Amino acid sequence: MKKILTILTFFLAFTIGASAQESQKDPYKAAQADFTALNTAIPTKKLERELTDIFYTKHKTLVSQTNITAEEKAQLSSKIEAKLTEVLSPEQFKKLKANQQLYKKLLN
C-alpha cells in the first residue's frame, strides 16, 4: 500500500511540474503568431523582421513580469503602438486600427 501511495505521489508531482512548464508561453512563437495574424490582415512580409522583434519584446516582457500592473501594461501598449506607427506605412496603420479585434490583440 505504501508503494502505491509513493508511486501515485511521484506521478502527480511530475505531472503537475510538466503542466506548469507547458503553460509558460514561448515569446518567439507568440511573436510569430502575432506577425502571422497581422500579415494575414495587412500584407507586411517585407517588414517581418522589424515586426517580429516588436512582438517578441512585448511577449518577453509579459512572460518575464508575472505580476504586471495595469499602468505598466498600458505603457507597454503605448510603446508597441508607437513602434508600429514607425514601422508601418500610414495606410497600413489605418487598416490595422480599423480592425479593432486585431489591433487590441497586438497591443495587449
Secondary structure, DSSP 4 states (H G I P E B T S, - for coil): -HHHHHHHHHHHHHHHHHHHHHHS--HHHHHHHHHHHHHHHS--GGGHHHHHHHHHHHHHHHHH-TT--HHHHHHHHHHHHHHHHHHS-HHHHHHHHHSHHHHHHHH-
